[in-house]
């Protein structure tokens, strides 16, 4: 759910401005003076802790839970790819005092996942608008129905995979009975 929310949110320019800001000034209001904020998310702010900084990360938000686990939602760009990375419930490593954080687990896990995503994968158009995928018989009909796509579809695939080698699996059983209306969804 966090990934779905983030995917929608990054379509909003104002959200992206705040989400990716190292520094942000909250304007003066009739209730408060200007407030100067700086993020403590070390994936995007390398002022104090540099080992977690990742220049690919364009926005990130961290939540620390009562049990001291950390969740991180991040967006990163490299080349033609944008990845969303959601890490939930990661554990940090603490110094001997039990309080000072030695390694923020959520940041390390985010960087590892981004490395896996960017290395060895590529964005690809896997379906084209109006592409015919299947010819299916129609019960009570006189001919086969051409089943295709209504829009382009993109995905991320391994670098060594050619889109021509992809196969399609239909999630719905395709049992068609006439009449069929133009544009009717018959499968996923």
Buried (B, 14 or more C-beta within 10 A) or exposed (E): EBEEEBEEBBEEEEBBEBBBBEEBEEEEEEEEEEEEEEBEBBBBBBEEBEEBBBEBBBBBBBEEEEEEBBBBBBBBBBEEBBBBBBBBEBBBEEEEEEEEBEBBBBBBBBBEBBEEBBEEBBBBEBBEEEEEEBEBEBEEBEEEBEBEBEEEEEEBBEEEEEEEEEEEEEEEEEEBEEEBEEEEEBBE
